[in-house]
Amino acid sequence: RAFVCGCQHGPNHGALIVSVDTDKGANDSHRFISLHSDSVRDLKSCVSPQHSHPMLASVALDKTLAVSNLVTGRLLVRYNLEAAGMSCAWDKVNSNYIYVGLKNGWVVLFDLRNTLGPVSRLFPRQAQDHAGAPALVHGPPVLSLDTQPLVGGAASGVVVAASIAGTCAWLRVADCPPSHTLTPLTKGKCSSVSFDPSSGTWAALFRTTPVRNKTSHLCFSLSLADTPHNEESKAAHEAVAGAGAGRGSEGG
């Protein structure tokens, strides 16, 4: 049992692992893993039957995603990012998937079975070029990410991202990368989102704005209707309706 946090040790940046086992001495209670050449912005651990050991994903301003063995500290794979990494999250259904939020507003998906690069890119906002085709649009940094598993129907999971523009979500169908962008869930300067599996509830932290006169927390749930496996367009439509009908409560 241990806590993990990002830190700097001399010129190196990485993860500090602090053990909470009382039988360990002071010298064995913590250790540092060097993973990056610049400040670590987020790291997440994963314990899953799909892996033989606990895993650690970390992203940093050096534009890399590092995946390590949390027990030995050995680096397993390093991915290059198109922009500085700001946040990351493991998929709660398929732990081979890791989502990374970038400083340019994109969310990229990596599959540990593919070491070449991202397998999908998600864009909170899109525009059209002169030919009417979708064009890439940079947005505010993705400050926080989390995922929610779903059961029944074609939808197997939801990814929610937070930025100063608010929160945005994508629907993942079956075992494929997310392909359906849901309607924006909330607007405002959102700095953090988190999903609690035990209650099925999301929590979002919003900063002070002219609309919100104090820092506030918003709790909400996403209720996605069961959908046939072979009707992806219907799945997307019902997911949007479910997200719009999410139950919310706000508190200071």
Secondary structure per residue as TSV (DSSP state, phi and psi in degrees):
chain	resnum	aa	ss	phi	psi
A	1	R	-	360.0	132.9
A	2	A	E	-158.4	158.2
A	3	F	E	-101.7	145.7
A	4	V	E	-126.7	132.7
A	5	C	E	-143.9	153.0
A	6	G	E	-79.9	140.5
A	7	C	E	-159.1	173.3
A	8	Q	E	-115.7	135.8
A	9	H	E	-128.6	100.8
A	10	G	T	65.6	-131.7
A	11	P	T	-83.7	-3.7
A	12	N	E	-98.0	148.5
A	13	H	E	-122.1	140.3
A	14	G	E	-178.4	-142.2
A	15	A	E	-118.8	134.8
A	16	L	E	-102.0	120.1
A	17	I	E	-105.3	117.1
A	18	V	E	-111.1	117.3
A	19	S	E	-79.2	142.8
A	20	V	-	-106.5	9.6
A	21	D	-	-74.2	124.8
A	22	T	T	-75.0	-15.1
A	23	D	T	-85.1	-2.5
A	24	K	S	-91.3	144.8
A	25	G	-	-74.1	171.9
A	26	A	G	-61.6	-34.7
A	27	N	G	-74.7	-21.1
A	28	D	G	-101.8	1.0
A	29	S	S	-81.0	-15.6
A	30	H	E	-148.6	151.3
A	31	R	E	-149.7	153.8
A	32	F	E	-111.8	136.0
A	33	I	E	-114.5	119.1
A	34	S	E	-81.2	122.9
A	35	L	E	-130.0	-27.5
A	36	H	E	-136.2	165.5
A	37	S	S	-102.5	0.3
A	38	D	S	-146.5	176.7
A	39	S	-	-57.2	134.1
A	40	V	E	-78.3	128.6
A	41	R	E	-100.7	-25.6
A	42	D	E	-162.6	150.2
A	43	L	E	-151.1	145.4
A	44	K	E	-138.6	139.1
A	45	S	E	-97.2	160.8
A	46	C	E	-146.7	125.5
A	47	V	-	-118.4	114.4
A	48	S	-	-145.5	145.7
A	49	P	T	-62.1	-17.5
A	50	Q	T	-73.6	-12.5
A	51	H	S	-125.5	146.0
A	52	S	S	-79.6	-6.9
A	53	H	S	-153.6	159.1
A	54	P	-	-61.7	142.5
A	55	M	E	-116.5	155.8
A	56	L	E	-132.0	126.5
A	57	A	E	-109.3	135.1
A	58	S	E	-139.8	143.6
A	59	V	E	-127.1	151.7
A	60	A	E	-147.6	174.6
A	61	L	T	-71.4	-6.9
A	62	D	T	-81.5	9.1
A	63	K	S	64.2	42.3
A	64	T	E	-137.9	153.4
A	65	L	E	-111.7	124.0
A	66	A	E	-111.7	132.8
A	67	V	E	-117.6	123.7
A	68	S	E	-129.0	160.0
A	69	N	E	-79.4	116.6
A	70	L	T	-69.4	-22.9
A	71	V	T	-80.9	-49.1
A	72	T	T	-92.8	-19.8
A	73	G	-	80.8	4.9
A	74	R	-	-74.9	133.5
A	75	L	E	-73.3	126.5
A	76	L	E	-95.2	-43.0
A	77	V	E	-158.1	147.3
A	78	R	E	-127.2	130.3
A	79	Y	E	-110.7	140.8
A	80	N	E	-84.2	140.3
A	81	L	-	-109.5	156.1
A	82	E	S	-78.2	-15.8
A	83	A	S	-153.4	173.6
A	84	A	-	-58.9	137.8
A	85	G	E	-80.7	130.6
A	86	M	E	-113.1	-26.7
A	87	S	E	-158.0	161.7
A	88	C	E	-153.1	160.7
A	89	A	E	-159.2	140.5
A	90	W	E	-84.7	144.6
A	91	D	-	-72.0	130.4
A	92	K	S	-82.3	-5.3
A	93	V	S	-102.5	-50.0
A	94	N	-	-118.6	104.1
A	95	S	T	-78.9	8.9
A	96	N	T	-80.4	-14.1
A	97	Y	E	-95.1	134.0
A	98	I	E	-129.9	126.7
A	99	Y	E	-97.1	139.6
A	100	V	E	-128.8	126.8
A	101	G	E	-92.3	131.1
A	102	L	E	-105.3	164.0
A	103	K	T	-67.8	-23.9
A	104	N	T	-85.6	4.7
A	105	G	S	94.7	-2.1
A	106	W	-	-89.3	158.6
A	107	V	E	-119.3	125.5
A	108	V	E	-115.1	145.7
A	109	L	E	-112.3	129.1
A	110	F	E	-113.6	144.6
A	111	D	E	-116.5	120.3
A	112	L	T	-61.3	-16.7
A	113	R	T	-80.8	-5.7
A	114	N	-	-126.7	108.3
A	115	T	-	-92.9	4.8
A	116	L	S	-82.4	-33.4
A	117	G	S	166.0	-169.4
A	118	P	-	-67.1	148.3
A	119	V	S	-98.5	-12.1
A	120	S	E	-160.3	153.0
A	121	R	E	-127.4	135.3
A	122	L	E	-117.4	137.6
A	123	F	-	-123.4	118.3
A	124	P	S	-59.8	-32.0
A	125	R	-	-132.1	148.6
A	126	Q	E	-135.0	153.7
A	127	A	E	-131.3	177.0
A	128	Q	E	-116.9	141.2
A	129	D	-	-83.8	-171.3
A	130	H	T	-65.4	-23.9
A	131	A	T	-89.1	-1.0
A	132	G	S	86.9	3.7
A	133	A	-	-86.9	153.5
A	134	P	E	-58.8	137.2
A	135	A	E	-122.4	147.3
A	136	L	E	-71.2	135.5
A	137	V	-	-127.0	127.9
A	138	H	-	-79.2	144.8
A	139	G	-	-132.9	-171.7
A	140	P	S	-67.2	154.8
A	141	P	-	-55.9	142.7
A	142	V	-	-83.2	104.2
A	143	L	-	-83.0	-21.7
A	144	S	E	-156.5	148.4
A	145	L	E	-140.9	148.7
A	146	D	E	-157.9	167.2
A	147	T	E	-130.3	155.0
A	148	Q	E	-128.9	125.1
A	149	P	E	-77.2	150.7
A	150	L	-	-128.1	151.2
A	151	V	-	-124.6	143.5
A	152	G	S	87.4	140.7
A	153	G	S	74.2	-168.6
A	154	A	S	-78.5	-30.8
A	155	A	E	-72.0	129.8
A	156	S	E	-114.3	-9.7
A	157	G	E	-175.1	162.4
A	158	V	E	-129.9	139.9
A	159	V	E	-113.9	129.2
A	160	V	E	-120.0	131.5
A	161	A	E	-118.3	146.6
A	162	A	E	-119.7	140.0
A	163	S	E	-152.5	179.9
A	164	I	T	-69.7	-9.8
A	165	A	T	-87.8	-8.5
A	166	G	E	123.5	-153.1
A	167	T	E	-117.9	147.6
A	168	C	E	-138.5	150.8
A	169	A	E	-135.6	153.7
A	170	W	E	-129.0	146.1
A	171	L	E	-99.4	131.6
A	172	R	E	-105.0	126.1
A	173	V	E	-103.5	129.1
A	174	A	T	54.8	-134.3
A	175	D	T	-106.0	22.8
A	176	C	S	-91.6	157.9
A	177	P	-	-60.2	153.2
A	178	P	-	-56.1	137.9
A	179	S	-	-135.4	-10.4
A	180	H	E	-113.7	119.5
A	181	T	E	-85.6	124.6
A	182	L	-	-81.5	164.3
A	183	T	-	-61.7	145.8
A	184	P	-	-53.0	131.5
A	185	L	-	-77.6	-47.7
A	186	T	B	-145.8	155.1
A	187	K	-	-111.4	157.1
A	188	G	S	126.6	170.4
A	189	K	-	-80.7	89.1
A	190	C	E	-92.5	125.0
A	191	S	E	-106.4	-11.8
A	192	S	E	-159.3	140.0
A	193	V	E	-132.6	147.6
A	194	S	E	-152.7	139.6
A	195	F	E	-109.2	132.8
A	196	D	E	-103.3	107.5
A	197	P	T	-63.2	-30.7
A	198	S	T	-67.3	-33.4
A	199	S	T	-107.9	-11.6
A	200	G	T	68.8	27.2
A	201	T	E	-116.1	141.9
A	202	W	E	-96.7	148.1
A	203	A	E	-127.6	134.5
A	204	A	E	-128.4	138.7
A	205	L	E	-106.6	126.6
A	206	F	E	-115.8	138.3
A	207	R	-	-81.8	168.2
A	208	T	-	-68.0	133.5
A	209	T	-	-139.5	172.3
A	210	P	S	-58.0	-27.1
A	211	V	S	-83.0	-39.5
A	212	R	-	-107.1	114.0
A	213	N	S	-83.7	4.2
A	214	K	S	-157.2	160.4
A	215	T	-	-60.5	135.2
A	216	S	E	-139.3	158.1
A	217	H	E	-115.8	136.5
A	218	L	E	-119.0	125.3
A	219	C	E	-106.9	131.6
A	220	F	E	-150.5	166.0
A	221	S	-	-129.9	151.1
A	222	L	-	-108.1	119.1
A	223	S	-	-110.9	106.0
A	224	L	-	-105.2	128.1
A	225	A	-	-68.2	148.9
A	226	D	-	-63.8	138.0
A	227	T	-	-135.1	148.2
A	228	P	-	-61.7	147.1
A	229	H	T	-64.1	-30.4
A	230	N	T	-99.4	15.2
A	231	E	-	-123.1	74.7
A	232	E	H	-66.7	-36.5
A	233	S	H	-65.9	-39.3
A	234	K	H	-66.3	-36.5
A	235	A	H	-60.4	-44.1
A	236	A	H	-63.3	-43.0
A	237	H	H	-62.8	-45.9
A	238	E	H	-70.0	-31.7
A	239	A	H	-64.2	-42.5
A	240	V	H	-61.7	-42.6
A	241	A	H	-63.7	-40.4
A	242	G	H	-65.9	-40.0
A	243	A	H	-65.0	-39.5
A	244	G	H	-66.0	-25.1
A	245	A	T	-97.4	9.9
A	246	G	-	-58.0	139.8
A	247	R	-	-80.6	132.9
A	248	G	E	-132.2	149.6
A	249	S	E	-144.2	143.1
A	250	E	E	-123.5	142.7
A	251	G	E	-146.0	156.0
A	252	G	-	-78.2	360.0
